[in-house]
Amino acid sequence: MQVLNTEDKKSWIDWGVKKEYDFLRVCQKYDILSGIEKSSGPVYFPEFVYQDRYLDLKTVHTPFFLAQRKFNIDPNFAVTLNKQDVTDCNIKYPKCQIVFWVNWKATTNFGVSVEKQRGIWFLSYEQMIDLVEDAPLHAYQNRIDDTKGNAKDSYILDLRKMDKKI
C-alpha cells in the first residue's frame, strides 16, 4: 500500500473509494453481508446500504500500536472510530452501521509488535452506541488546528467486542 499523509483527507477519500469495490468483491466471494448495495449518496455519505440502513466502511491497514500503553487495549485488536462519525450516525445517517475491514501485516513500531490481522468485523448501530459509551477517546495532536475537515479525535474500540464475519 502506498503510504499517504495522515492529514491529507482528500487522498484518503480517493483511496477509500477504490477500496469500496474491492470490499464488495470480498463480500460476494465469502457470501457475507448478503444484500449489501452501494449507496447512492454523495462521496461523504456512508458507502453502502445493508438491511435497510446505511453501512459505513472503515478500511484499516495500520494497527494502533500505542493502544495498550495509552488505553489498555491490545493493539492486535484496536481500531479507531472518529467521534464525528458517531455524531453523524446519530444525526445525518440515523442508525448507520459500521464495518471494519482490517488487513495489516505482522510488524513492529514504537517498540510494539503486532501480529498479522485480517478480517471483517460488523458493528450494528446499537452495538456502536454501547461501545463508545465506555470507549477511550484519542485526540490527534496534529489536528488541533486542522482546517481540512479531518477528525480531531477518535474512539478506540476493541474488535473482539464486535461480530467477526470472516
N, C-alpha and C positions, 0 to 999 in steps of 0.2 A: 504494500500500500504506500502510495505517495504520502509523505509527511506534510500536513497542512498547518499553517499558522493557527494556533488555537483561538486567536482573536479575529480571524478573517471569516466572519459569518457567511458571506456570500459564497466563498469557496466550499464551505461545509454544506450549505444548502444544495449547491450544484452536485457535489459528491453524493449527497443523500438521495437526490432524485434518481441518479443512476442505480443506486443500491436497491431502490424500491422494486424494480423489475426482477432483479436477482432474488429478492425476498419472495416475490410471488412464485417464481420457479421452484424455490425450495419448498414452499407450502404445498405446491402441486405434487412435487416429487415424493414427499413424505406423507401426503394426504393429511395435512394438519390445517386447522382454521378453515374448515370446509365452508365454502360460500363467501370467502373474503373477496372483496372487489376494490378496485381503485376508486378513490373519492373523486368527485367532480369539482371539488372546491379549489380555490387558488393555491399557489405554492406553499403558503404558510399555514394552510389548513392541515388537519391530520390526513395522512396519505391514503388511508383505506376506510372502508365500511365493513363491519363484521357484526353479525347478529343485530342488525338494525341500529348500530351505534358506530360512531367514529372510532377508528383504531389508529393510534399514533405509533409509528415505528421508531425505535431507538436502536440504531446500529452502533455497537460498542466494539472497538478494536484495541482499546488500551485499558489495562487494569488501573484501578485507583490504588496505586502502590502504598500510599500512606494511610489507608483506611483503618488498619489495625492500630497504628500509633495514635492517630487523631481521634478515632471514633469507636475503637474496639470492634471493628467489623473485619472479618477475614478478607484480605484483598483478592483472594481467589474467587470471591462471590460478591464483591462490592461493585455497584453501579450507581450512576448519578441520574437524578431526575430533576430538571430545572424547576425551581419554585414557581416560576411564571407559567410553566406547562400545567402545573396542578391548578393554578388560578384559572387558566384558560379552560381546563376540563370542567370547572365549576360554572363558568360564566359564558364563554364563547361557544364551546362544544359540549353541551351538557352530557354528563355521564360517559365521556370519552374513555375508551380502554387503552391500555398501553401494552406494547410487546417489545421486549428486549431481545435483539438478535446479537448474540455475543460470539466473537471469534478472535481470540488472541493466543499468541504463542507463549510457551514457557520462556520466561525471561527474568532478568534481574534489573532493578532500577532503584535508586535511593537506598541501596543496601537491602532491598526486599526482593525475595524471589517468589514468583507465582508460577503455578502450573498452567499448562495449556487448558484453555476453556473454550468450548464450542456448544452452542445450543440456542434454543428459542424458549423464552420464558414469557408467559402470559400474565397480565395483571389487570383484573377487572377494575372498573371504576371504584366499586365498593372496597375491594382489597387495597387499592391505592390510597383511598381516604384513610383507612385503618393504619396502613404502614407509615404514611407521612405524619400522622399524629404524634408518633414517638420517634421519628427518624431525626438524626442529627442533621444540621444544616451547615454546609460548607460555603464560605464566602470566597469568591475568586478575587485575589488581591490585584491582579492585572486589569480588573474590570470595574474598579471602584468609580472611575470617572468615564466609563465607556459611553460612547455616543453612537455606536453602530448597531445597537439593539441586541447585544449579547446578554445572556443571562448573567446576573450578578451573583446568584447563589443557587445551590442545588441541594436537594435532599440526598443523603447517602442511604441506599437501600441494599438489602441482602437478597440475592437471587434465591436462596434456599427458602425464602418465605413466599415464593411465587410458584405458579403452576408451570412446571417444565414440560414443554411439548415434544422436543427432541433433544 
